[in-house]
Amino acid sequence: MQTLQPDGWARPKGFANGMAAEGRMVFVAGQIGWNPATEAFETDDFAEQTGQALKNIAAVLAEAGAEPGHITRLTWYVTDKAEYLASLKRLGPLYREAMGKHFPAMAVVQVVALVEDRAKVEIEATAVVPND
């Protein structure tokens, strides 16, 4: 896997401008911050929901024999940009707990709503598991 950082560009904080990889692709559907066994939210806190969504992504990856370090792209859908920005300091440790120190290409998009009414964030992932 190769992080793409064009010469002369400022180094991004918490994400990569691009990633290149070869191998088996794994696509993880949008994960929200609920308990996946009960499909119930245990909190309405943005950062805590995000932490759970990231753990859910890691669990789906593990099912495919992948790990967070194989992620090439994350797309975050948030219902409140201001709440996302206000939570950045709390998100860092929660992100590293679930994903380690791997920072793939990412996009964050504010949306009007998510399908689950209590969901504040939904995150989808693309990973590439290297060929043996």
BALOBA-1460 file (C-alpha; in Angstrom, 3 decimals):
// residues 132
<rec num="1" residu="m" x="0.000" y="0.000" z="0.000"/>
<rec num="2" residu="q" x="1.315" y="3.440" z="-0.894"/>
<rec num="3" residu="t" x="0.273" y="6.776" z="0.571"/>
<rec num="4" residu="l" x="0.052" y="9.397" z="-2.159"/>
<rec num="5" residu="q" x="1.487" y="12.770" z="-1.132"/>
<rec num="6" residu="p" x="2.274" y="15.116" z="-4.039"/>
<rec num="7" residu="d" x="5.471" y="17.166" z="-3.720"/>
<rec num="8" residu="g" x="4.897" y="20.597" z="-2.307"/>
<rec num="9" residu="w" x="1.508" y="19.794" z="-0.773"/>
<rec num="10" residu="a" x="0.936" y="20.420" z="2.922"/>
<rec num="11" residu="r" x="0.791" y="17.135" z="4.839"/>
<rec num="12" residu="p" x="-2.835" y="16.424" z="5.825"/>
<rec num="13" residu="k" x="-3.757" y="15.818" z="9.467"/>
<rec num="14" residu="g" x="-5.610" y="12.580" z="10.154"/>
<rec num="15" residu="f" x="-6.045" y="11.426" z="6.558"/>
<rec num="16" residu="a" x="-4.150" y="10.821" z="3.319"/>
<rec num="17" residu="n" x="-4.666" y="12.655" z="0.041"/>
<rec num="18" residu="g" x="-4.698" y="9.304" z="-1.720"/>
<rec num="19" residu="m" x="-3.772" y="5.639" z="-1.454"/>
<rec num="20" residu="a" x="-2.599" y="3.075" z="-4.007"/>
<rec num="21" residu="a" x="-2.861" y="-0.665" z="-3.347"/>
<rec num="22" residu="e" x="-3.017" y="-4.049" z="-5.047"/>
<rec num="23" residu="g" x="-4.959" y="-7.077" z="-3.811"/>
<rec num="24" residu="r" x="-8.435" y="-8.323" z="-2.892"/>
<rec num="25" residu="m" x="-10.901" y="-5.495" z="-2.398"/>
<rec num="26" residu="v" x="-13.242" y="-5.462" z="0.590"/>
<rec num="27" residu="f" x="-16.198" y="-3.069" z="0.673"/>
<rec num="28" residu="v" x="-17.787" y="-2.306" z="4.022"/>
<rec num="29" residu="a" x="-21.320" y="-0.930" z="3.983"/>
<rec num="30" residu="g" x="-22.047" y="2.214" z="5.928"/>
<rec num="31" residu="q" x="-21.724" y="1.464" z="9.622"/>
<rec num="32" residu="i" x="-23.463" y="3.477" z="12.293"/>
<rec num="33" residu="g" x="-22.771" y="3.814" z="15.993"/>
<rec num="34" residu="w" x="-25.118" y="1.212" z="17.366"/>
<rec num="35" residu="n" x="-24.587" y="-2.147" z="18.976"/>
<rec num="36" residu="p" x="-24.616" y="-4.465" z="15.941"/>
<rec num="37" residu="a" x="-25.983" y="-7.431" z="17.916"/>
<rec num="38" residu="t" x="-29.065" y="-5.592" z="19.181"/>
<rec num="39" residu="e" x="-29.288" y="-2.808" z="16.598"/>
<rec num="40" residu="a" x="-29.798" y="-0.421" z="19.507"/>
<rec num="41" residu="f" x="-27.992" y="2.839" z="20.215"/>
<rec num="42" residu="e" x="-26.273" y="2.986" z="23.591"/>
<rec num="43" residu="t" x="-25.537" y="6.709" z="23.341"/>
<rec num="44" residu="d" x="-26.518" y="9.860" z="21.496"/>
<rec num="45" residu="d" x="-23.010" y="11.302" z="21.866"/>
<rec num="46" residu="f" x="-21.438" y="12.008" z="18.464"/>
<rec num="47" residu="a" x="-17.889" y="10.917" z="19.372"/>
<rec num="48" residu="e" x="-19.049" y="7.719" z="21.087"/>
<rec num="49" residu="q" x="-21.291" y="6.808" z="18.137"/>
<rec num="50" residu="t" x="-18.310" y="7.367" z="15.839"/>
<rec num="51" residu="g" x="-16.103" y="5.131" z="17.968"/>
<rec num="52" residu="q" x="-18.703" y="2.355" z="17.790"/>
<rec num="53" residu="a" x="-19.114" y="2.775" z="14.022"/>
<rec num="54" residu="l" x="-15.338" y="2.396" z="13.602"/>
<rec num="55" residu="k" x="-15.345" y="-0.738" z="15.782"/>
<rec num="56" residu="n" x="-18.163" y="-2.105" z="13.626"/>
<rec num="57" residu="i" x="-16.051" y="-1.485" z="10.514"/>
<rec num="58" residu="a" x="-13.109" y="-3.322" z="12.100"/>
<rec num="59" residu="a" x="-15.377" y="-6.306" z="12.872"/>
<rec num="60" residu="v" x="-16.617" y="-6.530" z="9.270"/>
<rec num="61" residu="l" x="-13.036" y="-6.281" z="8.010"/>
<rec num="62" residu="a" x="-11.968" y="-9.104" z="10.338"/>
<rec num="63" residu="e" x="-14.710" y="-11.280" z="8.839"/>
<rec num="64" residu="a" x="-12.970" y="-10.828" z="5.470"/>
<rec num="65" residu="g" x="-9.513" y="-11.571" z="6.882"/>
<rec num="66" residu="a" x="-8.677" y="-7.870" z="6.697"/>
<rec num="67" residu="e" x="-7.649" y="-5.314" z="9.282"/>
<rec num="68" residu="p" x="-7.931" y="-1.536" z="9.637"/>
<rec num="69" residu="g" x="-4.446" y="-1.106" z="8.141"/>
<rec num="70" residu="h" x="-5.851" y="-2.419" z="4.848"/>
<rec num="71" residu="i" x="-8.364" y="0.446" z="4.545"/>
<rec num="72" residu="t" x="-7.691" y="2.663" z="1.552"/>
<rec num="73" residu="r" x="-10.719" y="4.941" z="1.897"/>
<rec num="74" residu="l" x="-13.300" y="6.025" z="4.461"/>
<rec num="75" residu="t" x="-16.352" y="8.136" z="3.693"/>
<rec num="76" residu="w" x="-18.048" y="9.721" z="6.686"/>
<rec num="77" residu="y" x="-21.616" y="10.997" z="6.526"/>
<rec num="78" residu="v" x="-22.456" y="13.308" z="9.429"/>
<rec num="79" residu="t" x="-25.748" y="14.957" z="10.279"/>
<rec num="80" residu="d" x="-24.144" y="18.012" z="11.890"/>
<rec num="81" residu="k" x="-20.848" y="19.473" z="10.673"/>
<rec num="82" residu="a" x="-20.541" y="21.696" z="13.755"/>
<rec num="83" residu="e" x="-20.948" y="18.692" z="16.073"/>
<rec num="84" residu="y" x="-18.296" y="16.805" z="14.076"/>
<rec num="85" residu="l" x="-15.845" y="19.725" z="14.304"/>
<rec num="86" residu="a" x="-16.548" y="20.205" z="18.019"/>
<rec num="87" residu="s" x="-15.767" y="16.510" z="18.614"/>
<rec num="88" residu="l" x="-12.391" y="16.346" z="16.821"/>
<rec num="89" residu="k" x="-10.263" y="16.218" z="19.989"/>
<rec num="90" residu="r" x="-12.354" y="13.350" z="21.351"/>
<rec num="91" residu="l" x="-12.441" y="11.546" z="17.999"/>
<rec num="92" residu="g" x="-8.656" y="11.128" z="17.747"/>
<rec num="93" residu="p" x="-8.272" y="8.630" z="20.608"/>
<rec num="94" residu="l" x="-11.456" y="6.771" z="19.614"/>
<rec num="95" residu="y" x="-10.239" y="6.546" z="16.017"/>
<rec num="96" residu="r" x="-6.809" y="5.223" z="17.052"/>
<rec num="97" residu="e" x="-8.421" y="2.688" z="19.406"/>
<rec num="98" residu="a" x="-10.364" y="1.144" z="16.512"/>
<rec num="99" residu="m" x="-8.103" y="1.877" z="13.519"/>
<rec num="100" residu="g" x="-4.620" y="2.266" z="14.967"/>
<rec num="101" residu="k" x="-2.342" y="4.889" z="13.442"/>
<rec num="102" residu="h" x="-3.500" y="4.187" z="9.893"/>
<rec num="103" residu="f" x="-4.942" y="7.229" z="8.148"/>
<rec num="104" residu="p" x="-6.353" y="6.426" z="4.673"/>
<rec num="105" residu="a" x="-7.965" y="8.753" z="2.162"/>
<rec num="106" residu="m" x="-11.110" y="10.183" z="3.739"/>
<rec num="107" residu="a" x="-14.046" y="12.397" z="2.958"/>
<rec num="108" residu="v" x="-16.591" y="13.875" z="5.366"/>
<rec num="109" residu="v" x="-19.985" y="14.914" z="4.036"/>
<rec num="110" residu="q" x="-22.819" y="16.577" z="5.932"/>
<rec num="111" residu="v" x="-26.197" y="15.056" z="5.118"/>
<rec num="112" residu="v" x="-29.728" y="16.080" z="6.041"/>
<rec num="113" residu="a" x="-30.458" y="12.789" z="7.797"/>
<rec num="114" residu="l" x="-29.484" y="9.142" z="8.015"/>
<rec num="115" residu="v" x="-31.902" y="6.224" z="7.710"/>
<rec num="116" residu="e" x="-31.696" y="5.423" z="11.446"/>
<rec num="117" residu="d" x="-33.137" y="8.467" z="13.208"/>
<rec num="118" residu="r" x="-30.729" y="8.410" z="16.195"/>
<rec num="119" residu="a" x="-27.638" y="7.938" z="14.025"/>
<rec num="120" residu="k" x="-25.339" y="10.959" z="13.957"/>
<rec num="121" residu="v" x="-22.657" y="9.421" z="11.731"/>
<rec num="122" residu="e" x="-22.398" y="6.664" z="9.140"/>
<rec num="123" residu="i" x="-19.016" y="5.538" z="7.814"/>
<rec num="124" residu="e" x="-18.292" y="3.297" z="4.830"/>
<rec num="125" residu="a" x="-14.903" y="1.766" z="4.087"/>
<rec num="126" residu="t" x="-12.946" y="0.301" z="1.199"/>
<rec num="127" residu="a" x="-9.999" y="-1.926" z="2.000"/>
<rec num="128" residu="v" x="-7.468" y="-3.783" z="-0.109"/>
<rec num="129" residu="v" x="-5.978" y="-6.968" z="1.323"/>
<rec num="130" residu="p" x="-2.536" y="-7.503" z="-0.267"/>
<rec num="131" residu="n" x="-2.025" y="-10.561" z="-2.431"/>
<rec num="132" residu="d" x="-0.070" y="-13.326" z="-0.698"/>
